[in-house]
Amino acid sequence: MERLQPTFWRTIERPGYLGKKKDETFQAWTEKYGDGSWRIVNETSTKEIYSYEDIIFKVYVPGYMEYFLSHLNDLKFVTENFSFGYNKDPTDKRSAFDIYALYNKPGIANQFHHAAFNIAIEQRLGIPFRGINPVQVREGKPGTLDNLQPNGYRWSPGRIPCTISELIPKPHISGWWSYNSIEDFYQSTKALQIR
């Protein structure tokens, strides 16, 4: 009887933000390492692997909850004036709460922080959205003046502090996000592994 050898994954780089280059980068890795021989994971400073659900429910949702509990005026403003949050691509309310609706879809950058924003406010804090229109929860391009930013720029994941920042590997990956933010956790823990 043949014994199955265990599969060992080895981290070879921390690629950080992929954005619109996601599909192109994935194709290059498939060509270089082979189909099924590479993967993207989120690896903490303690080498723990966080699943996609862990990123949402252990990092983003708690970050938004802590933020809004510390900024009750923002919480009141958001829930009284908006129907839900969305990221880049407008969506309906059902999809805005679905963590998979805009994740790992060909041709678009991953979009999920708005789902964590919505879940934190309405499902975890129990405060319903009462507004008519949704709010875009994202920042404009770096250097965009505040008066030209989307209405929800100040709740971008790059501005929301991470409640478990001690698990972010050093050095942090730099980008458009703030140091020790929930986005910093996501981007800095992102690791390319091969077997």
TORKOL-4160 file (C-alpha; in steps of 0.2 Angstrom, whole numbers, padded with zeros to 4 digits, m for minus):
195
<pt num="1" X="0000" Y="0000" Z="0000"/>
<pt num="2" X="0007" Y="0017" Z="m0005"/>
<pt num="3" X="0009" Y="0030" Z="0009"/>
<pt num="4" X="0003" Y="0047" Z="0006"/>
<pt num="5" X="0016" Y="0060" Z="0009"/>
<pt num="6" X="0010" Y="0075" Z="0019"/>
<pt num="7" X="0009" Y="0092" Z="0009"/>
<pt num="8" X="0020" Y="0105" Z="0016"/>
<pt num="9" X="0018" Y="0123" Z="0011"/>
<pt num="10" X="0032" Y="0135" Z="0012"/>
<pt num="11" X="0030" Y="0154" Z="0012"/>
<pt num="12" X="0041" Y="0162" Z="m0001"/>
<pt num="13" X="0036" Y="0180" Z="m0002"/>
<pt num="14" X="0023" Y="0193" Z="0005"/>
<pt num="15" X="0016" Y="0201" Z="m0010"/>
<pt num="16" X="0005" Y="0214" Z="m0002"/>
<pt num="17" X="m0009" Y="0223" Z="m0012"/>
<pt num="18" X="m0013" Y="0215" Z="m0028"/>
<pt num="19" X="m0029" Y="0225" Z="m0033"/>
<pt num="20" X="m0032" Y="0225" Z="m0052"/>
<pt num="21" X="m0016" Y="0215" Z="m0055"/>
<pt num="22" X="m0023" Y="0200" Z="m0046"/>
<pt num="23" X="m0028" Y="0189" Z="m0061"/>
<pt num="24" X="m0012" Y="0193" Z="m0070"/>
<pt num="25" X="m0002" Y="0189" Z="m0055"/>
<pt num="26" X="m0011" Y="0173" Z="m0052"/>
<pt num="27" X="m0008" Y="0168" Z="m0070"/>
<pt num="28" X="0010" Y="0171" Z="m0068"/>
<pt num="29" X="0012" Y="0161" Z="m0052"/>
<pt num="30" X="0002" Y="0146" Z="m0061"/>
<pt num="31" X="0015" Y="0147" Z="m0075"/>
<pt num="32" X="0030" Y="0148" Z="m0063"/>
<pt num="33" X="0025" Y="0136" Z="m0050"/>
<pt num="34" X="0011" Y="0125" Z="m0058"/>
<pt num="35" X="m0008" Y="0124" Z="m0056"/>
<pt num="36" X="m0012" Y="0119" Z="m0038"/>
<pt num="37" X="0006" Y="0121" Z="m0032"/>
<pt num="38" X="0004" Y="0139" Z="m0025"/>
<pt num="39" X="m0008" Y="0147" Z="m0014"/>
<pt num="40" X="m0011" Y="0164" Z="m0005"/>
<pt num="41" X="m0014" Y="0163" Z="0014"/>
<pt num="42" X="m0014" Y="0176" Z="0028"/>
<pt num="43" X="0000" Y="0171" Z="0039"/>
<pt num="44" X="0002" Y="0180" Z="0056"/>
<pt num="45" X="0018" Y="0185" Z="0065"/>
<pt num="46" X="0015" Y="0169" Z="0075"/>
<pt num="47" X="0014" Y="0159" Z="0059"/>
<pt num="48" X="m0005" Y="0155" Z="0062"/>
<pt num="49" X="m0014" Y="0154" Z="0045"/>
<pt num="50" X="m0030" Y="0165" Z="0045"/>
<pt num="51" X="m0044" Y="0159" Z="0033"/>
<pt num="52" X="m0054" Y="0172" Z="0023"/>
<pt num="53" X="m0068" Y="0170" Z="0036"/>
<pt num="54" X="m0055" Y="0173" Z="0050"/>
<pt num="55" X="m0050" Y="0189" Z="0041"/>
<pt num="56" X="m0068" Y="0195" Z="0041"/>
<pt num="57" X="m0073" Y="0189" Z="0058"/>
<pt num="58" X="m0057" Y="0190" Z="0068"/>
<pt num="59" X="m0050" Y="0206" Z="0061"/>
<pt num="60" X="m0062" Y="0217" Z="0051"/>
<pt num="61" X="m0078" Y="0215" Z="0060"/>
<pt num="62" X="m0070" Y="0217" Z="0077"/>
<pt num="63" X="m0060" Y="0232" Z="0071"/>
<pt num="64" X="m0076" Y="0241" Z="0065"/>
<pt num="65" X="m0086" Y="0236" Z="0081"/>
<pt num="66" X="m0072" Y="0244" Z="0092"/>
<pt num="67" X="m0071" Y="0259" Z="0081"/>
<pt num="68" X="m0090" Y="0263" Z="0081"/>
<pt num="69" X="m0091" Y="0259" Z="0100"/>
<pt num="70" X="m0077" Y="0272" Z="0102"/>
<pt num="71" X="m0085" Y="0284" Z="0090"/>
<pt num="72" X="m0104" Y="0284" Z="0094"/>
<pt num="73" X="m0107" Y="0300" Z="0084"/>
<pt num="74" X="m0101" Y="0291" Z="0068"/>
<pt num="75" X="m0111" Y="0276" Z="0072"/>
<pt num="76" X="m0127" Y="0287" Z="0074"/>
<pt num="77" X="m0123" Y="0297" Z="0058"/>
<pt num="78" X="m0120" Y="0281" Z="0047"/>
<pt num="79" X="m0136" Y="0272" Z="0053"/>
<pt num="80" X="m0147" Y="0287" Z="0052"/>
<pt num="81" X="m0141" Y="0293" Z="0035"/>
<pt num="82" X="m0137" Y="0277" Z="0025"/>
<pt num="83" X="m0145" Y="0261" Z="0020"/>
<pt num="84" X="m0129" Y="0251" Z="0020"/>
<pt num="85" X="m0111" Y="0252" Z="0015"/>
<pt num="86" X="m0103" Y="0246" Z="m0002"/>
<pt num="87" X="m0085" Y="0247" Z="m0008"/>
<pt num="88" X="m0080" Y="0250" Z="m0026"/>
<pt num="89" X="m0094" Y="0242" Z="m0036"/>
<pt num="90" X="m0112" Y="0247" Z="m0031"/>
<pt num="91" X="m0122" Y="0232" Z="m0025"/>
<pt num="92" X="m0139" Y="0228" Z="m0017"/>
<pt num="93" X="m0141" Y="0226" Z="0001"/>
<pt num="94" X="m0142" Y="0207" Z="0002"/>
<pt num="95" X="m0125" Y="0206" Z="m0008"/>
<pt num="96" X="m0118" Y="0220" Z="0003"/>
<pt num="97" X="m0119" Y="0208" Z="0018"/>
<pt num="98" X="m0112" Y="0193" Z="0008"/>
<pt num="99" X="m0093" Y="0191" Z="0012"/>
<pt num="100" X="m0092" Y="0181" Z="m0005"/>
<pt num="101" X="m0102" Y="0192" Z="m0016"/>
<pt num="102" X="m0086" Y="0202" Z="m0023"/>
<pt num="103" X="m0072" Y="0190" Z="m0017"/>
<pt num="104" X="m0061" Y="0181" Z="m0029"/>
<pt num="105" X="m0071" Y="0186" Z="m0044"/>
<pt num="106" X="m0062" Y="0186" Z="m0061"/>
<pt num="107" X="m0058" Y="0204" Z="m0067"/>
<pt num="108" X="m0061" Y="0214" Z="m0051"/>
<pt num="109" X="m0051" Y="0218" Z="m0036"/>
<pt num="110" X="m0057" Y="0209" Z="m0020"/>
<pt num="111" X="m0071" Y="0218" Z="m0011"/>
<pt num="112" X="m0076" Y="0213" Z="0006"/>
<pt num="113" X="m0073" Y="0226" Z="0019"/>
<pt num="114" X="m0090" Y="0234" Z="0016"/>
<pt num="115" X="m0098" Y="0217" Z="0021"/>
<pt num="116" X="m0088" Y="0217" Z="0037"/>
<pt num="117" X="m0093" Y="0236" Z="0040"/>
<pt num="118" X="m0112" Y="0231" Z="0037"/>
<pt num="119" X="m0111" Y="0215" Z="0048"/>
<pt num="120" X="m0102" Y="0224" Z="0062"/>
<pt num="121" X="m0115" Y="0238" Z="0063"/>
<pt num="122" X="m0132" Y="0229" Z="0059"/>
<pt num="123" X="m0129" Y="0211" Z="0065"/>
<pt num="124" X="m0116" Y="0213" Z="0079"/>
<pt num="125" X="m0120" Y="0230" Z="0086"/>
<pt num="126" X="m0138" Y="0228" Z="0082"/>
<pt num="127" X="m0141" Y="0245" Z="0075"/>
<pt num="128" X="m0151" Y="0245" Z="0059"/>
<pt num="129" X="m0147" Y="0256" Z="0044"/>
<pt num="130" X="m0162" Y="0268" Z="0042"/>
<pt num="131" X="m0156" Y="0279" Z="0027"/>
<pt num="132" X="m0162" Y="0278" Z="0009"/>
<pt num="133" X="m0146" Y="0277" Z="0000"/>
<pt num="134" X="m0130" Y="0267" Z="0002"/>
<pt num="135" X="m0113" Y="0275" Z="0007"/>
<pt num="136" X="m0097" Y="0271" Z="m0002"/>
<pt num="137" X="m0085" Y="0265" Z="0011"/>
<pt num="138" X="m0068" Y="0268" Z="0003"/>
<pt num="139" X="m0054" Y="0281" Z="0000"/>
<pt num="140" X="m0050" Y="0289" Z="m0016"/>
<pt num="141" X="m0033" Y="0288" Z="m0024"/>
<pt num="142" X="m0019" Y="0294" Z="m0013"/>
<pt num="143" X="m0018" Y="0312" Z="m0013"/>
<pt num="144" X="m0037" Y="0315" Z="m0016"/>
<pt num="145" X="m0043" Y="0330" Z="m0006"/>
<pt num="146" X="m0055" Y="0326" Z="0008"/>
<pt num="147" X="m0069" Y="0336" Z="0000"/>
<pt num="148" X="m0067" Y="0325" Z="m0016"/>
<pt num="149" X="m0067" Y="0309" Z="m0007"/>
<pt num="150" X="m0082" Y="0296" Z="m0007"/>
<pt num="151" X="m0094" Y="0300" Z="0007"/>
<pt num="152" X="m0088" Y="0285" Z="0018"/>
<pt num="153" X="m0069" Y="0288" Z="0016"/>
<pt num="154" X="m0066" Y="0290" Z="0034"/>
<pt num="155" X="m0072" Y="0272" Z="0037"/>
<pt num="156" X="m0060" Y="0265" Z="0024"/>
<pt num="157" X="m0052" Y="0249" Z="0031"/>
<pt num="158" X="m0035" Y="0258" Z="0030"/>
<pt num="159" X="m0041" Y="0270" Z="0043"/>
<pt num="160" X="m0049" Y="0258" Z="0055"/>
<pt num="161" X="m0037" Y="0252" Z="0069"/>
<pt num="162" X="m0034" Y="0233" Z="0071"/>
<pt num="163" X="m0038" Y="0225" Z="0087"/>
<pt num="164" X="m0025" Y="0212" Z="0086"/>
<pt num="165" X="m0011" Y="0222" Z="0078"/>
<pt num="166" X="0003" Y="0213" Z="0088"/>
<pt num="167" X="m0001" Y="0198" Z="0075"/>
<pt num="168" X="0005" Y="0209" Z="0060"/>
<pt num="169" X="0022" Y="0202" Z="0054"/>
<pt num="170" X="0036" Y="0214" Z="0053"/>
<pt num="171" X="0041" Y="0223" Z="0043"/>
<pt num="172" X="0024" Y="0229" Z="0039"/>
<pt num="173" X="0019" Y="0230" Z="0020"/>
<pt num="174" X="0017" Y="0249" Z="0016"/>
<pt num="175" X="0003" Y="0255" Z="0005"/>
<pt num="176" X="m0011" Y="0267" Z="0005"/>
<pt num="177" X="m0017" Y="0260" Z="0022"/>
<pt num="178" X="m0012" Y="0267" Z="0039"/>
<pt num="179" X="0000" Y="0257" Z="0050"/>
<pt num="180" X="m0009" Y="0245" Z="0062"/>
<pt num="181" X="m0025" Y="0246" Z="0053"/>
<pt num="182" X="m0037" Y="0232" Z="0048"/>
<pt num="183" X="m0031" Y="0233" Z="0030"/>
<pt num="184" X="m0013" Y="0233" Z="0036"/>
<pt num="185" X="m0016" Y="0216" Z="0044"/>
<pt num="186" X="m0024" Y="0209" Z="0028"/>
<pt num="187" X="m0010" Y="0216" Z="0017"/>
<pt num="188" X="0005" Y="0212" Z="0028"/>
<pt num="189" X="m0001" Y="0195" Z="0033"/>
<pt num="190" X="m0004" Y="0190" Z="0014"/>
<pt num="191" X="0009" Y="0177" Z="0010"/>
<pt num="192" X="0013" Y="0167" Z="m0006"/>
<pt num="193" X="0016" Y="0149" Z="m0002"/>
<pt num="194" X="0022" Y="0135" Z="m0014"/>
<pt num="195" X="0024" Y="0116" Z="m0011"/>
